[in-house]
Amino acid sequence: MTADSTRTIVLLRHAKADWPSVPDHERPLADRGRLDAPAAGRRFTDDGITPDLALCSTATRTRETWKLVAHEMTHRPRTVYEERLYEASLGDLLALVGETPDSVGSLLLVGHNPGMHALAEALAGTSDGDTRSRMHRAGFPTAAFAVLTFTGPWKSAEHGVARLTAFWAPHEG
C-alpha cells in the first residue's frame, strides 16, 4: 500500500454488557450481547468487511464481543488488544488511528461509546445515501458498526476527511 491509497476504518461498539458487581473494565456481555455480536460478525461477512488489523479494547465486554464477531468472519485479521481504547476520548482515538502503519489498508477498532460514535461523526465529511441520518437516529447502540473510507496515509485521518459508507445496528427499525 502506498501513503495515498484508499483506507477503510470500521468502528465497532461492543455488544450489550451486563451490570454485575464488578469493576467497569471487567463487565461481561449480557445474554443479548451474546446474540448481537455474532449477528454483527455475520453482517461483516455479508458486506465483505475484511480488516487487515483489529485493535480491540482490553475491557472484558470488548474482548468477548470481538471473539464472537471474529468467529463468524471468513477472514480473521491480526488482533492487538489496546489499553488506550478503553475510555478513549475523540483525540485519543484520532491519535491511535494516526499511528496505524501505512501497510494496513483496513483497520477495525472495537471500543466503547461515546468514543466510537464521536469518531464516526468527526471523520465523516460525507456519507452514502441516508447512512448518516440512520446513524443519527440509531445513536450508535451496542454491537453497531460504521464503515468509513478516505484516501491518504493514516496520519491524515482528521475531521471531515472520510466518507461514511455503511452503518449497521442489530435492532435498527
Secondary structure in CASP SS format (residue, H / E / C, confidence):
PFRMAT SS
TARGET T0000
AUTHOR 0000-0000-0000
METHOD secondary structure of the structure
MODEL  1
M C 1.00
T C 1.00
A C 1.00
D C 1.00
S C 1.00
T E 1.00
R E 1.00
T E 1.00
I E 1.00
V E 1.00
L E 1.00
L E 1.00
R E 1.00
H C 1.00
A C 1.00
K C 1.00
A E 1.00
D C 1.00
W C 1.00
P C 1.00
S C 1.00
V C 1.00
P C 1.00
D H 1.00
H H 1.00
E H 1.00
R C 1.00
P C 1.00
L E 1.00
A C 1.00
D H 1.00
R H 1.00
G H 1.00
R H 1.00
L H 1.00
D H 1.00
A H 1.00
P H 1.00
A H 1.00
A H 1.00
G H 1.00
R H 1.00
R H 1.00
F H 1.00
T H 1.00
D H 1.00
D H 1.00
G C 1.00
I C 1.00
T C 1.00
P C 1.00
D C 1.00
L E 1.00
A E 1.00
L E 1.00
C E 1.00
S E 1.00
T C 1.00
A C 1.00
T H 1.00
R H 1.00
T H 1.00
R H 1.00
E H 1.00
T H 1.00
W H 1.00
K H 1.00
L H 1.00
V H 1.00
A H 1.00
H H 1.00
E C 1.00
M C 1.00
T C 1.00
H C 1.00
R C 1.00
P C 1.00
R E 1.00
T E 1.00
V E 1.00
Y E 1.00
E E 1.00
E H 1.00
R H 1.00
L H 1.00
Y C 1.00
E C 1.00
A C 1.00
S C 1.00
L H 1.00
G H 1.00
D H 1.00
L H 1.00
L H 1.00
A H 1.00
L H 1.00
V H 1.00
G H 1.00
E C 1.00
T C 1.00
P C 1.00
D C 1.00
S C 1.00
V C 1.00
G C 1.00
S E 1.00
L E 1.00
L E 1.00
L E 1.00
V E 1.00
G E 1.00
H C 1.00
N C 1.00
P C 1.00
G H 1.00
M H 1.00
H H 1.00
A H 1.00
L H 1.00
A H 1.00
E H 1.00
A H 1.00
L H 1.00
A E 1.00
G E 1.00
T E 1.00
S E 1.00
D C 1.00
G C 1.00
D C 1.00
T H 1.00
R H 1.00
S H 1.00
R H 1.00
M H 1.00
H H 1.00
R H 1.00
A H 1.00
G C 1.00
F C 1.00
P C 1.00
T C 1.00
A C 1.00
A C 1.00
F E 1.00
A E 1.00
V E 1.00
L E 1.00
T E 1.00
F E 1.00
T E 1.00
G C 1.00
P C 1.00
W H 1.00
K H 1.00
S H 1.00
A C 1.00
E C 1.00
H C 1.00
G C 1.00
V C 1.00
A E 1.00
R E 1.00
L E 1.00
T E 1.00
A E 1.00
F E 1.00
W E 1.00
A C 1.00
P C 1.00
H C 1.00
E C 1.00
G C 1.00
END
